[in-house]
Amino acid sequence: MGIAASGRRTLLSATAVSATAALIALGAAPAQADAIKPDLGVRALAPVTGIAAGSGFGLPVSLLNKGTEELPKVWVSYTYSSGIAPAETYSNCVYYTLSPGGEWPKEHRADCTVDQPLKPGVLYGTEQPIALTARANALYDEVGLGLLAEEPVPHPDIHHGEPEPGTGGPLKLVERGEATAADRAAHAEPGSRTEVTAVNTADYALTGAELQGKVGDKVTALVTFTNEGPARVYRDQGTSAANVDVHIPAGTTVTKAHGFCRPVIQTHYRCGTSQSWVEAKGGETYSFVLRIDKAVGRTTGRMSFGGAARPFDKNAANDTAEIVVDTPEPPTDGTESTGGTSSTGGSAGPTGSTDGGTGSTGGSTSGSSGSASSGSTGGSDTGTTGGSATSGSGSTSGGTTPQTGGGLAATGSDSTLPLAGAAGAALLAGGSIVWAVRRRSAARAS
């Protein structure tokens, strides 16, 4: 799927999430088939908005044992994405980093052992909301809360590094009174997630390329998309963090496009990103191999952002860039430039591009290439199909190293990313808890 209209993630049903639970096998050992599982509930978390980067906020905790038996001990878990940090840690909690991989970004989790009984039908909360802080890179983030009757078991494929114990006072529960029917409805699930939207910016920037060559040459343009930050941007799972439209310079043909780029028409490509998020100073470098078909002097292609709106990007000055190909005009004195043996190695253009490698091309001519596919898709190189050899290649480079998160590319508005495996990573707690998975929903406010 492509980038949706700029919006927030919406909840998938717990049933849909639990269907992929076996993929990650996270949590405690399963209870006996004839055992009665505790019926636990967490009050649904409300979205948090308007948090300034660097400021603190609290995660409210409201818990309910909806069963008939008292629980002698429970575990409270909470998660927070990479734009959020704990303002304090608790001595009865251990802290992990979670890296599910695929299209799921890294986040963090705390598992807290609460050695207090949980009476049936009684509301419980913490003495104070769980203290969290928005980091400097906060923008579109998430927090989650869960209640478990069994000790969660870390999964080695998801939990990374040794768990770190908290250093502050213990996380304690206090009674809030008898639960009403409305309270039971408000505590429908044992886990909840919500969005945290910070007041922050992320500067998306494009960098073009300038190339030199002559008719028949293949030159490589390396163009970049970079998130200059300071915020990380997280879009829908399965969509690109950015869409970049690349218009090819006149007189050239694409013989090989980057794997994250697909043709809209012969001279227009749309490029995506390897993940649904992009960290500050992250991005992609796109390569295009262009065959020069005509000597038209200096010809220019254009790059720009397309797709979803970017209300967080306040700097429009670097939202466009150019791909320039400079070719010499054909000779006008009647001499042949393509006969005999032509040396194509050695000389470099002003941007570091060259007309070829070292040595001589022998009797082949540099401008007599055959046909080439003009619409390379998915990065496959169809190359030239005629009988002549190209005389060389040139390139220019710039920007940042491509982002590589292990997921498949989200390549423009018609791209798709598999969701089945990644959805399983939403089971971020043991026992009976199922974390709700969020996807972007309606339009995001600027």
ZIQUIGI-V517068 format. One line per field, one symbol per residue. ss: DSSP state (h for helix, s for strand, l for the rest). phi: phi as a letter, one per 20 degrees, with the letter a starting at -180 (. if undefined). burial: # if it has 9 or more other C-alpha atoms within 8 Angstrom, else .. A space follows every 50 residues. Layout:
# ZIQUIGI-V517068
ss: ???
phi: ???
burial: ???
This chain:
# ZIQUIGI-V517068
ss: llllllsssssllhhhhhllhhhllllllllllllllllssslllllsss sslllssssllsssslllllsllssssssssllssslllsllssssssll sllsllsssssssslllslslssssslllssssslllllsssssssssll llllllllsssssssllsllllssssssllhhhhhhllslsssssssssl lsssssslsssssllllsssssssssssssllssllllllllssssslll lsssssslllsssssllsssslslllssllllsssssssssslllllsss sssssslllllllllllllsssssssslllllllllllllllsllllsll lllslllllslllllllllllslllllllllllsllllllllssssllll lllllllllslllllllllhhhhhhhlllllllllllsssssslll
phi: .effggadfdfefffffffdgffclepfffffgefeffddbcfgfegdcm efgneebddfcccbeeeddfefaccddbcbffeccffbddfecddcddcf nmedffbcbcddedecfdffmdfcbegcgfecceffefbdcbccbbccec ffdfdfedecnffdffdeffeddcfdofeeffffffdfcebbcbecdeeb cbefcdcebcccrcgnfdcdeddcdcefmfefdcegfncefbddeddfff nccfdbdgfeccfecgdcddddcfcecbffmeqcdddcedeeecedmdcc dcdbecmffcfeeedefdecbcddddcffffdenfeedemddfcdofdff dneceqeendemefdeddfeecfecfcmnfeemedeeeefeqbcbccrnd fgfcdneffddnfdeccfdfffffffeebemefcffedcfdgfeff
burial: ##########.#.#..##.##..#.###.........#.######..#.. ###.###..########..##.#############...############ ##############..##########..###################### ##..#..###....##....#.#.....#....#.############### #################################################. #############...###########################.##..## #####.##...##....###########..........#.##.###.##. .######..##..####.##.##.######.#.#...#.#######.### ..#.#.#######.###.#.###########.########......
